[in-house]
Amino acid sequence: MSSAQVNGISKRLIVDSPNVKLEDGVLESRFNYRKNHFEYRADGLHVTPKEHEYTFKTVLTPQKTGLLLVGLGGNNGSTAVGSIFANQYAMTWRTKEGHNQANYFGSVTQTATVHLGYDSATQNQIFVPFKDIVPILSPNDLVISGWDISSSNLYEAMGRAKVFEPELQEKLRPFMEPIVPLPSVYYPDFIASNQGDRANNVIGGSNKLAHLEHIREDIRKFKKEHDLECVIVLWTANTERYTDVRPGLNTTADEIMESIRANEDEVSPSNIFAVASILEGAHYINGSPQNTLVPGIIELASRHNVFVGGDDFKSGQTKFKSAFVDFLVSSGLKPESIVSYNHLGNNDGKNLSEARQFRSKEISKSSVVDDMVKSNQILFPDAKNPDHCVVIKYVPFVADSKRAMDEYICSIFMGGKQTFVVHNTCEDSLLASPLIYDLAILTELASRVTYKVANEYQPFHSQRLHETILYPHQVGDCIGWISI
């Protein structure tokens, strides 16, 4: 059913099962899902195992897909686009350590493998590349464009970002220099005031409904120009401050639409992009920590059967924190204090140097321990989170290379304490860009899958964001998926 690499040998992956059927390019599979049902009674907690049969249909041919990045000229945007060209043309470049070659390291869809089981004859373990389980897009297949408040072309943006080596930048110049971002939405109240000098490429006027229509038209033109079947809009621009969430403003789909028509101050740029995407049938992913996906926008996405999700790329320090705190709690140790210090010199760091934007990031970084606390009532009988302090400082010299230092203090056996101190140096955009590809690729895959539990097939639900298929705690609740 698809090509796979097994023990380094290229083979065709074929599932021999009465529960799997391939017909006219559509893979149909039946799956028995075992789930425990619970009931609290006077004599205790009753657990009843039950089976639920699901039938899935997956269209095997990927769609021609376009990815529109909000923040195309930023560090992530220029890195994501440049890396695709570098991979398409198998570019190499020299550094003082030697020669490097373009790759997709860090992308789960492109470089991770899945353990299928053991060969009964040899007892060797069988690992198959994730990308070979069912046909999915390659990052090389994505058609990319987008918006930015800066008019710099992507070659200039690369130079400003200081992510790629100079030799690679020059090799990419013929591909990157012609790309100029579309004008974007700019409401100064939502991002740091220090971003004003970059804002020379903005949609004119102050009418938010007109801005919405402008973005919708950009999406329509992009889809038509490239003859696309699927469009995904992904926010990788500056972190915004939190917007208010209140009845009458944005708690229902009708409210958010009326608030845009009324030019409400609390409608953010990311709200405009999310609504425009949904109305044009384009899926929307939020790669920053602000609360873009207010209840009204989620309801609107549900109406239009569009996937929405995401509350920040968590690719470095916070990714490690999520895994490490889970390990501690699973080991029976009680985290009491988590202190996280960061300094970075890219534009994200500059924007976060103002309090309201930093607060969005602080909430995102702090919330990753919530699930671990809720999972263990022995360690956390009062469900009180550990003392958790997050500090971010802007240090221009280190550019896109972020320094993170963490101290974890745990209560251990018989009143003892254990302290872990971790230093993490990570290149922000080189970790985030592969996540951008993965989110786009998996969103496109999700749009090709339908399922049924009774008689009628239905698509995955755009609203059920709590069931995450990739990167739990890493990119937040990233893509709407089936809730079972």
Rosetta blueprint (number, residue, H / E / L):
1 M L
2 S E
3 S E
4 A E
5 Q E
6 V E
7 N L
8 G L
9 I E
10 S E
11 K E
12 R E
13 L E
14 I L
15 V L
16 D L
17 S L
18 P L
19 N L
20 V E
21 K E
22 L E
23 E E
24 D L
25 G L
26 V E
27 L E
28 E E
29 S E
30 R E
31 F E
32 N E
33 Y E
34 R E
35 K E
36 N E
37 H E
38 F E
39 E E
40 Y E
41 R E
42 A L
43 D L
44 G E
45 L E
46 H E
47 V E
48 T E
49 P E
50 K E
51 E E
52 H E
53 E E
54 Y E
55 T E
56 F E
57 K E
58 T E
59 V E
60 L L
61 T L
62 P L
63 Q L
64 K L
65 T E
66 G E
67 L E
68 L E
69 L E
70 V E
71 G L
72 L L
73 G L
74 G L
75 N H
76 N H
77 G H
78 S H
79 T H
80 A H
81 V H
82 G H
83 S H
84 I H
85 F H
86 A H
87 N H
88 Q H
89 Y L
90 A L
91 M L
92 T E
93 W E
94 R E
95 T E
96 K L
97 E L
98 G E
99 H E
100 N E
101 Q E
102 A L
103 N L
104 Y L
105 F L
106 G L
107 S L
108 V H
109 T H
110 Q H
111 T H
112 A L
113 T E
114 V E
115 H E
116 L E
117 G E
118 Y E
119 D L
120 S L
121 A L
122 T L
123 Q L
124 N L
125 Q E
126 I E
127 F E
128 V E
129 P E
130 F H
131 K H
132 D H
133 I L
134 V L
135 P L
136 I L
137 L L
138 S L
139 P H
140 N H
141 D H
142 L L
143 V E
144 I E
145 S E
146 G E
147 W E
148 D L
149 I L
150 S L
151 S L
152 S L
153 N L
154 L H
155 Y H
156 E H
157 A H
158 M H
159 G H
160 R H
161 A H
162 K L
163 V L
164 F L
165 E L
166 P H
167 E H
168 L H
169 Q H
170 E H
171 K H
172 L H
173 R H
174 P H
175 F H
176 M H
177 E L
178 P L
179 I L
180 V L
181 P L
182 L E
183 P L
184 S E
185 V L
186 Y L
187 Y L
188 P H
189 D H
190 F H
191 I L
192 A L
193 S H
194 N H
195 Q H
196 G H
197 D H
198 R H
199 A L
200 N L
201 N L
202 V E
203 I L
204 G L
205 G L
206 S L
207 N L
208 K H
209 L H
210 A H
211 H H
212 L H
213 E H
214 H H
215 I H
216 R H
217 E H
218 D H
219 I H
220 R H
221 K H
222 F H
223 K H
224 K H
225 E H
226 H L
227 D L
228 L L
229 E L
230 C E
231 V E
232 I E
233 V E
234 L E
235 W E
236 T L
237 A L
238 N L
239 T L
240 E L
241 R L
242 Y L
243 T L
244 D L
245 V L
246 R L
247 P L
248 G L
249 L L
250 N L
251 T L
252 T L
253 A H
254 D H
255 E H
256 I H
257 M H
258 E H
259 S H
260 I H
261 R H
262 A L
263 N L
264 E L
265 D L
266 E L
267 V L
268 S L
269 P H
270 S H
271 N H
272 I H
273 F H
274 A H
275 V H
276 A H
277 S H
278 I H
279 L H
280 E L
281 G L
282 A L
283 H E
284 Y E
285 I E
286 N E
287 G L
288 S L
289 P L
290 Q L
291 N L
292 T L
293 L L
294 V L
295 P H
296 G H
297 I H
298 I H
299 E H
300 L H
301 A H
302 S H
303 R H
304 H H
305 N L
306 V L
307 F L
308 V E
309 G E
310 G L
311 D L
312 D L
313 F L
314 K L
315 S L
316 G L
317 Q H
318 T H
319 K H
320 F H
321 K H
322 S H
323 A H
324 F H
325 V H
326 D H
327 F H
328 L H
329 V H
330 S H
331 S L
332 G L
333 L L
334 K E
335 P E
336 E E
337 S E
338 I E
339 V E
340 S E
341 Y E
342 N E
343 H E
344 L E
345 G L
346 N L
347 N H
348 D H
349 G H
350 K H
351 N H
352 L L
353 S L
354 E L
355 A H
356 R H
357 Q H
358 F H
359 R H
360 S H
361 K H
362 E H
363 I H
364 S H
365 K H
366 S H
367 S H
368 V H
369 V H
370 D H
371 D H
372 M H
373 V H
374 K H
375 S L
376 N L
377 Q L
378 I L
379 L L
380 F L
381 P L
382 D L
383 A L
384 K L
385 N L
386 P L
387 D E
388 H E
389 C E
390 V E
391 V E
392 I E
393 K E
394 Y E
395 V L
396 P H
397 F H
398 V H
399 A L
400 D L
401 S E
402 K E
403 R E
404 A E
405 M E
406 D E
407 E E
408 Y E
409 I E
410 C E
411 S E
412 I L
413 F H
414 M H
415 G H
416 G L
417 K E
418 Q E
419 T E
420 F E
421 V E
422 V E
423 H E
424 N E
425 T E
426 C E
427 E E
428 D H
429 S H
430 L H
431 L H
432 A H
433 S H
434 P H
435 L H
436 I H
437 Y H
438 D H
439 L H
440 A H
441 I H
442 L H
443 T H
444 E H
445 L H
446 A H
447 S L
448 R L
449 V E
450 T E
451 Y E
452 K E
453 V L
454 A L
455 N L
456 E L
457 Y L
458 Q E
459 P E
460 F L
461 H L
462 S L
463 Q L
464 R L
465 L L
466 H L
467 E L
468 T L
469 I L
470 L L
471 Y L
472 P L
473 H L
474 Q L
475 V L
476 G L
477 D L
478 C L
479 I L
480 G L
481 W L
482 I L
483 S L
484 I L
